[in-house]
Amino acid sequence: MAAELPIVAITMGDPAGNGPEITVKALSDPALYERCRPIVVGDAKMIEQAKGFVNHPEIEVNPVSDVADAKFQAGTIDVYHLDLIEDVASFKLGEVSAEGGNAAFQSVKRTIELAMEGKVDATVTNALNKEAMNLALAPQGMHFDGHTEIYATYTGTKHYAMMLAHHDFRVVHVSTHCSLREACDRVKTPRVLEVIRLGWQACRDLGIESPKVAVAGLNPHSGEHGLFGTEEIDEIIPAIELARAEGIDAVGPCPPDSVFSEMNGGWYDIVVCMYHDQGHIPTKTLGFVYDREAGSWKAVEGVNVTLGLPIIRTSVDHGTGFALAGKGTSNELSLVNAIDYALRMAAGRAAKAQE
């Protein structure tokens, strides 16, 4: 029954970007309402404007101030309305602004609160612009590197990690938004072990009974027994041994130049990566497909998941698309993937709660 479907809160993202447009595109599909009860968190005026950009004038936008007042019907987009943009007509798309950054931040914050209050079953985020958000937060003496840190702060989570997924291709990161020099310094046994655990548990939450976790090395050829660096010997191997002692099927350290092909071939359920680009590059190479002949993106797929939180958070695996804002050409596949991944995780948690 529709009343039993999970409620998914979707942030609109930075309103100067393509978040509102891909949200309307995704929610224009009646089939989505057979899988969940979606509600957008943001400014209803921006969603109304986006309808015109993507040629869906028939859709009704239903502003609400309480999740209980949502209709959850195909053909209607329920918006938990936060009056964030003063004048939509004069608001400039495709540009960094404190107003846009504040709107994106407030949407995320309220979405987290709704989940922590138990009013929604999962959360999905559209992209925000970090520069715009921190421009808005600076006068308050606040700063966040991105969504992950916002979620960690407002849920009181100390141990977390970023997972990227393209269907059954999954990677989880020891470090993300820091310099490569600092990333190397963050490869320490306690953190590697923590991320192995988080990745293993994420696979369990997705319904994989006995996940196999590959752990990538940091150095070329995983250090070649110390010839190209000793981080594998000093930090990574001890973490793998500790994880295996806990019953986790962890293997490695695996050479980074081959482990992702093996992952794609089904050898593993997830790969633990030592830094941001080690995991992002292979995942986006698979998910982002550019059609040379057509001169356009054929697919922009992928999901960003924050692990370790008390609530479910998935996200699109792309930026705000400022250059595409207002054109109606942005691809909504990543958002649909993120919604479906959130539903899969919600189902896994619900099943465990009944055990």
N, C-alpha and C positions, 0 to 999 in steps of 0.2 A: 504494500500500500504506500501511496505517496507520503502519507504522514509519518511513515517509519524510515524514510530515506534520510541519509545523513545531511545535516545542514552545513554548507560550506560557505565561509565568508571570503570574499575576493576583494582585495584592495584595488583601487583604481590606478595606483602608481602615480608618477608625476603627471599632472594634468597637461603639461606642455608637451608630453610625449605621446606615444601611440597606445598607452595602456587603456584609455577609455574606448578606443576604436576596436582593439582586439577583444576587449571584454564584450562589447555589443555583438561582434561577430561570433564569438564562442557561445554566447547565451541566446543567439538567434536560432540555434539548432534545437528543435523540440526534443530530440533524443537525449540531450543532456539532462532534461527534467525527468527522464525515466531512470536516471542513475543517482541523482542527488537533488537537494533543495538549495539552489545557489542564492546568495544575497551579496550585492556589491557594497563595499564600505567606502564612502567618499562623498563627492559633491554631485547630487542628482542633475544639476544644471550641465555639468561637463558630459555626463552620460547622454543627456538629451541632445546636446550638440553633436556628439559622436555618431548618433543615429543617422544624421544627414551625411556625414563623411563616408559611411559604409553602406548607404542606400537601404536603410531599414526603417523607413518612416512609419511603418505599420506597428512597430513595437511600442508598447506602453511602458513608460517609466513610472514606477510607483515609489515615491519617497516615503520612508517610514522612520520613526524614531525609536521603534522597538522591534526586535526580530519577530516577536509574536504577531505583529501586524502585517508581515509579509504574505503575499498571495501564493508564491511558489508555483506559478502557472506558466506554461510555455506561452510565449507571446507577450509576456510581461517581465520586465527586469526590475526586481525589487532593489532599492538602494537605501541602505542605512545612511540617511542624509546628514552630512556634516557641512554646514554652510561655510565653505572654505575659500571660495573664489568670489571676490566682491562683484566684479563685472565681467561676465563671460565674453561679451562682445569685444572688450578692450584687452582681454588677457591674451598675451602673445604666445602662440605655439612655437615649439622648436627653440626656445630660448631659456637659459638658466635664469631663475628668479627666486627670490626669497619666498614670494607668495606660493609659487609652485612647489618649492621644497617643503614649506610648512604644511601644505595640503597633503603631500605624500606622507610626511612623517605622522601627522595627526591621524590619517587613515590607518596606518600601520598600528599605531598605539591603541586606537580604539578596537581594532580587530583582535589584537592580543587580549585586551580586556574582555571582550565578548567570549573568547575561547576560555580564558581563565575563570570566567563566571559560569561556564557550562552552557552558554546560550547557543554556541555553534560547536559542531563536532570536529571541524578541521579548518585550517586557514590556508589561503593561497595568495601569494603576492605578485602583483605586477611590478615592473622595474621602477626604481626611483633614481634620481640623479644625486650622487653623493655631494657634489659641489653645491647644488641648490639647497639640499637639506641642511648642510652645515652652515650655509649662508644664513638660513633662517634661525638656526639654533645658536649661533655664535653670541648674539646679544644676551642669551640666557646662560652663557658659559657652558654649553653642552656641545658634545661632538660624538658622532658615531661613524665607524668605518663603513657600515652598511646594515642591511636587514638583520644579518646574523647577530650582530652585537646589540641591536635594538631588542630583538627577541630574548637574548640572554639576560639583558638588564631587567626587562619588565616581567620576566618569569622567574627571576632569581636563579638562573642556571649558571653554574660555574664550569661544568665539563660538557663541551659540545664540539661538534665538527660539521663541516660542509660535505654533503654527498651530492654528486652530479650523476644523473642517470639518463640514458637514452635507451628506452625499453629495458632489456635485461643486461645492458652494459652499465656497470656502476663503478664509480670511484669515490673515495673518501680521503680527505686531506689532513695531513699532520699540521700544516700551516696554510694560510690563504693570503690575506692582504697585508703583506709586509715585503721588504726588499729581499732579493734573492740571497744576499749576504746574511741577513737576519734569519731567513728560512733555514739555511744550513745550520745555524747555531741552535735552532729550535728542534733539531732532530735528536731528541733525548729519549732514553728508554721509557720513562714513565708516560710521556706523551704518545709515543708510538704504540705502547700497550693500550692506552686509553682509546686511541682511534681504532685499533684492531677490535676492541670490545664493542665500540659504538657501531662500527660497520657490520660486525657479526650480528648484533642485536637488530639492526635495521633490516637485514635480510630475513631474520626470524619474524619480524613484524610484517614483512611482506608475504609471509606464508611459506618461506623456504625452511624446511625442517632441519637440515644439516648443512648450513652454509660453508662453502670453501672459500677462505680468504687468502688472497695472494698479497704479499707485502713487497712493494717495489724497493729497490735499492736507491740510494741517493746519487752515487757516482756512476760513471760509465762502467758497464759490465758488472755492476754491483761491487765496484772496488777492486775486482780481480785479486781477491785474497790479500788486500792491503797495498797493492801496487799503485792504485789510483785514489787512495783515501782509506781511512780506517773507520769511518762512521758505521759501516755495516757491521764490522767486528765489535766495535765498542758499544754501540747503542741499539742497532736494529735487531741483530741476532738475539741478544738477551731478551728483547721484548717479545720476539716470536716464541722463544722457549718458554717464557712465562705464560703466554697465551695458550700454548699447547698444553701446559700443565693444568690449565683451567678447563680443558676439554674443548677448546676452540681449534678447529681444523685450519690452522694457519701455516702457509708455506712461504719460503723465501730465505733471504732477500732475492727477488727475481730481477734479472736485468731489465731496466726500464725500456730498452729498445725493442723488446720482444713480448713483454708481459701483457701489453694491451691487445696484441693480435691473438694471444692465447685466450685472453678474457673474451674477446669477440667470438672466438671459436667455441666458447662454452666450457672452457677448462675451469673457470672460477666464477663465483657469484659476485665478487667485489674485489677491487684492488685498492690497497692502502697506498696513497701517494705521499711523497715527502714534501711537496710544495705545490703552490697554486697551478702553475702552467703544466706541471707534469701530468696532472689529471685533466685540466681544462682542454688542452690542445687535442688529445685523442677523442674526447667526448664530443667536442664541437666539430671536429673533422667528420665524424659520423653523422651528427645531427643537422649540421648546416650544409645544405646542398644548393649550389648555385648553378643555374641552367645557363650555359654559355650562349647557346643559340637564342634563347628568349631574352637574355640580358636581365634576368630577374631571379630572385630566390625561389627555388622550387620547394624547399622545406627549411624551416627553422624550428627544429625540434630539440627537446631536452628539458630536464627538470632539475631544479636545485632544491635540495632538502636539507633542513637543519636537524641534525641528530642530537639526542640528549635532552630535548625539551620535554616538559610535562604535557605540551600540546603538540598538535601536528601542524607543521609548516612546510609547504612546498612552494616553489616559485618558478616563474619562467626563467629560462637559461639564456637570456639576452638582455641588452640594455634598453634604454628608454625610447630609442628610435626617433630622436628629435628631428632628424632629416626627413622622416616619413610622416611626421605628425600632420594631420589634416588632409592627407591624400587618400586615405581609405584603402591603401594597398598593402598594409602590414599583414603578416601571416599570423594566424591565431593558434597554430598547431602546438606551439610550446605551452601556451596557456591551457589548452585542452589536455595535453599530456600531464601538466601539473595538477589539474583537477582530478584526473583519473588516478594519478599516483597517490594523491591525498585520500581518495576513496579507498584505494587498496590498503593503505596503512590504517585507515579508520576501521575497516573490516577486520584487519588482523588484530587490532587492539580490542575490538568488541568480542572477538572469538576468545581471546585470552582471558578477558574479564569473566567469561561464562564458564571457564574451565574450573 
